[in-house]
Amino acid sequence: MEHRIIIYTSDIQLITGKKYKPALALLHKIKKSLNKSEGSFVTIDEFCIYTGLEKEEIIHLIKDL
């Protein structure tokens, strides 16, 4: 089974335990740090680099979503 490469606000909520608005704010901070437009996606790799989390741990948490 292939893993998806995009991370969503709901994933960030699950990973961090944050509510919707703080999770969305974190996603916006990541986009801003990468000079991405509002409509662009953030990859799981980019999220992991920004947060310092291990990709394998993230994939394990969100694989069933």
Number of C-alpha atoms within 10 A of each C-alpha: 4 5 9 11 13 13 18 15 19 16 18 21 17 15 15 10 12 15 13 14 11 15 21 17 12 19 19 17 13 18 19 12 10 12 10 13 10 9 7 9 15 18 14 19 16 18 21 15 13 14 11 9 13 13 15 9 11 19 14 9 13 16 12 7 6
